[in-house]
Amino acid sequence: MAKIENGRQSADTRSIRTISSSHIDDESSLGSDSEINGFTSDRRTDKYGFIGGAQQYSETSAQDVPPAVLRQREVKWLDMLNHWDKWIIKRFDKVRLRCQKGIPPALRGRAWLYLSGGKVKKEQNQGKFQELDNQAGEPKWIDVIEKDLHRQFPFHEMFVSRGGHGQRDLFRVLKAYTVYRPEEGYCQAQAPIAAVLLMHMPAEEAFWGLVQICERYLPGYYSPGLEAIQLDGEILFALLRRVSPLAFRHLEKHKIDPILYMTEWFMCAFSRTLPWASVLRVWDMFLCDGVKIIFRVGLVLLKCMLGTREKLKACQGQYETMELLRAIEPRYMQEGFLVREILEVPVTARDVEREHHAQLKRWRKTRGELSSKPAPRMHGARHVMMSEPPGRQDLQQNPTIVVEGPPPKGKEEKKSKKKRSMKKPQTILEIPNPYPLPTDPPPPPPPTDPPAPPPVRDHTIETAPQADTDSLQQPQQAPPTDPPPAEESPALQQSTQSLSSTELDTYL
C-alpha cells in the first residue's frame, strides 16, 4: 500500500518478507544487512543503494552522465586531488565549476573529505578517533543515539538492518562526537549528516567530515538552544524579499516563522528532503562553496512553491501553506532543474554575511546576546584551507588496499643498484708489469743499438714466481733452426700447468 515519507507519497508496493531471527546465526550465508533484516535476494537495489522509499532512483529525478564523459571527469578529478593545494589556491574557479557539474561517484567520498578539510584534520589528529571510539561516552547521549539509529535512511541497504555494520558505524561516529565536544553533546539532526558521509567513506573519515561540517560550515547549528539556525532562518526570510517578493509577502501576511519550515532543510542539509541524485549534487556544491548553497536551495523551493499567484490560491491560510511546503512537487526537486535554478539565484557569500550582521544586530536589540558564540562560519573549501594551512604530508593519499609484496628497498641499495646498472662492461687489456722483479730479463735496448741475441733458455726447473713473470713478459720464441728441446720432466709439466692457471686467474 502507498506510504507517506517526507511529505510525499511513495508507490512502493513491494511486499517485505520477514525472516525469523532464530533462523539466522553467525554462520548464515545471508551476507548483507538488508538480507538479514528480511529483504531477500529478489529485492532490487538502485545504484545509490536504496531498496525503496521516496529517495530511490528514478529516471525522472536524476540525470545520467554518459560513461565516456564520466571517465574524462574522473581523470581530471584525480589530477586535482593529487595536487589539491595548488588547485584550491590558484584555480579555485575551476574546482567550483567541476563541483557544479557533479563529482564522479567513484571519487565523491575522497573529494568530499578534501573539500571539507576533513583529510587535513584527520592527518593532524592521528589516533584521535580511535581514542574517542574506545571511551564509553555519556550515558544520556548513548541512549538517545541508539534510539535514532534505525530512523536514518531505513530504505538504504547500509542502514536497513538493526545492529548491522551501517548502524554500528553510525553509532561510533555520533558517540565519538559527543566525547569530542561534550559541551554540545548530540543533536538528532547530526545523524543524517553522519549517515550520508558513511555512505561514501569509512567511519574515521566520516567522523572528521562531520566535525568540519559542524564546526566550519554550520557552526552553532547543533548547539543547545538552536540559536544559530533561528538566526539563519531570519537571514533566509530577508533574502527571500529580494528573490521572490510575492512569496515573502505571503509568508509575512500569515505570520509563518521560518523556523517552522526550514529547520530540517538546513540542519540536515536537505538530505531528508530531496531525491538522492539531487542530494549528492547539492552536497558537491555545498562542500565547495559553503552555506550559501543551502540558502539558494531553500530560496528556489520557496520561489517555486509560493512564487506565483496561481500557487497562492491553493493556500489561503497558515495550515495550507505549511502543508504545501511539506509536500514539494517532485518536478521542482529534479536534479537538472534544481541545479540549474541554484546557479541562477543571485545570492553570494557576501550577501549572506551582510545579512548575518544585520540580523545579529536586530537579535541583540530584541533578545539580547546569544547564549552560545560559535566560531566564524567558513564559506567553502578555500576558506577552510586558508584557515588551516595543510602540509604536503597531510594531503597525501594513503592506500586503503595494501597488496603484500617484497619489502621496499633502501635508498643506499637503490643507489648502488643504479650505479651498477650504469657501469658498462669493459674489456681487460693486457698491460705489462711496470715494476719488474730482479729476476726478470733486462728491458730491450734502444732502437739505435743493434738487436741483442735472444737469451739462452736454461732447461732447469724454474720456480713459480720466476715462471709467472716470464709468462707476463712473453719472450720471443727461438728460431726454427735451433734443435728441438729435450723431453720435459713431469715436474716441468706440472710447472707449466700452474703457469697457465695463474695467467688465467690474473687476466680473465
VENDA-V715069 format. One record per pair of residues at least 24 apart in sequence whose ideal C-beta (glycine too) atoms are under 6 Angstrom apart, sorted by sequence separation. I is the first residue (numbers start at 1). J is the second residue. D is the distance in whole Angstrom. If there is no record, write none. Layout:
i:I j:J d:D
i:I j:J d:D
//
This chain:
i:170 j:194 d:6
i:170 j:195 d:6
i:233 j:258 d:3
i:145 j:171 d:6
i:233 j:259 d:5
i:236 j:262 d:6
i:77 j:104 d:6
i:270 j:297 d:6
i:301 j:328 d:6
i:439 j:466 d:5
i:266 j:294 d:6
i:304 j:332 d:4
i:467 j:495 d:6
i:471 j:499 d:5
i:145 j:174 d:5
i:169 j:198 d:6
i:230 j:259 d:6
i:233 j:262 d:5
i:440 j:469 d:5
i:74 j:104 d:5
i:77 j:107 d:5
i:84 j:114 d:5
i:173 j:203 d:6
i:349 j:379 d:4
i:461 j:491 d:5
i:73 j:104 d:5
i:172 j:203 d:5
i:176 j:207 d:5
i:461 j:492 d:6
i:190 j:222 d:6
i:437 j:469 d:5
i:467 j:499 d:5
i:471 j:503 d:5
i:173 j:206 d:5
i:265 j:298 d:6
i:70 j:104 d:6
i:169 j:203 d:4
i:173 j:207 d:5
i:468 j:502 d:5
i:187 j:222 d:4
i:262 j:298 d:6
i:141 j:178 d:4
i:137 j:175 d:5
i:184 j:222 d:6
i:133 j:172 d:6
i:152 j:191 d:5
i:184 j:223 d:5
i:433 j:472 d:5
i:12 j:52 d:4
i:138 j:178 d:6
i:148 j:188 d:6
i:152 j:192 d:6
i:137 j:178 d:6
i:145 j:186 d:6
i:300 j:341 d:5
i:137 j:179 d:6
i:144 j:186 d:6
i:153 j:195 d:6
i:300 j:342 d:6
i:133 j:176 d:5
i:148 j:191 d:5
i:152 j:195 d:4
i:10 j:54 d:5
i:132 j:176 d:4
i:135 j:179 d:5
i:141 j:185 d:5
i:141 j:186 d:5
i:8 j:54 d:5
i:221 j:267 d:6
i:296 j:342 d:5
i:299 j:345 d:6
i:132 j:179 d:5
i:5 j:53 d:6
i:6 j:54 d:6
i:132 j:180 d:6
i:5 j:54 d:5
i:296 j:345 d:4
i:296 j:347 d:6
i:295 j:347 d:6
i:281 j:335 d:6
i:247 j:302 d:5
i:278 j:333 d:6
i:292 j:347 d:6
i:243 j:299 d:5
i:247 j:303 d:6
i:250 j:306 d:6
i:278 j:335 d:5
i:292 j:349 d:5
i:275 j:333 d:6
i:277 j:335 d:4
i:281 j:339 d:5
i:236 j:295 d:6
i:244 j:303 d:4
i:247 j:306 d:4
i:274 j:333 d:5
i:243 j:303 d:6
i:247 j:307 d:5
i:278 j:338 d:5
i:292 j:352 d:5
i:246 j:307 d:6
i:236 j:298 d:5
i:240 j:302 d:6
i:250 j:312 d:6
i:256 j:318 d:6
i:244 j:307 d:5
i:254 j:318 d:5
i:261 j:325 d:5
i:256 j:321 d:6
i:129 j:204 d:4
i:196 j:271 d:5
i:192 j:268 d:5
i:129 j:207 d:5
i:189 j:267 d:4
i:189 j:268 d:5
i:192 j:271 d:5
i:192 j:272 d:6
i:122 j:208 d:4
i:121 j:208 d:5
i:290 j:379 d:4
i:118 j:208 d:4
i:290 j:380 d:4
i:109 j:200 d:3
i:118 j:209 d:4
i:289 j:380 d:5
i:108 j:200 d:6
i:109 j:201 d:4
i:113 j:205 d:5
i:288 j:380 d:6
i:116 j:209 d:5
i:288 j:381 d:5
i:118 j:212 d:5
i:117 j:212 d:5
i:113 j:209 d:6
i:116 j:212 d:4
i:53 j:155 d:3
i:52 j:155 d:5
i:51 j:155 d:5
i:50 j:155 d:5
i:50 j:156 d:5
i:51 j:157 d:6
i:49 j:156 d:5
i:49 j:157 d:5
i:239 j:347 d:6
i:45 j:157 d:6
i:238 j:355 d:5
i:235 j:355 d:5
i:235 j:356 d:6
i:34 j:157 d:4
i:37 j:160 d:5
i:37 j:161 d:4
i:235 j:359 d:5
i:36 j:161 d:5
i:234 j:359 d:5
i:34 j:160 d:5
i:33 j:160 d:6
i:33 j:161 d:3
i:231 j:359 d:6
i:33 j:164 d:3
i:227 j:370 d:5
i:225 j:371 d:6
i:223 j:372 d:5
i:220 j:374 d:3
i:219 j:374 d:4
i:219 j:375 d:5
i:219 j:377 d:6
i:216 j:378 d:4
i:216 j:384 d:5
i:116 j:287 d:5
i:115 j:287 d:4
i:115 j:288 d:6
i:112 j:287 d:6
i:102 j:281 d:6
i:103 j:284 d:5
i:99 j:284 d:5
i:100 j:285 d:6
i:99 j:285 d:6
i:99 j:288 d:4
i:96 j:288 d:6
i:61 j:275 d:4
i:62 j:277 d:4
i:61 j:277 d:6
i:55 j:275 d:6
i:55 j:276 d:5
i:48 j:276 d:5
i:6 j:272 d:6
i:115 j:381 d:4
i:117 j:384 d:4
i:120 j:388 d:6
i:120 j:390 d:4
i:123 j:394 d:4
i:63 j:335 d:5
i:61 j:334 d:5
i:62 j:335 d:5
i:63 j:336 d:5
i:120 j:394 d:5
i:92 j:382 d:5
i:88 j:382 d:6
i:88 j:385 d:5
i:84 j:395 d:5
i:7 j:326 d:4
i:8 j:327 d:6
i:7 j:327 d:4
//
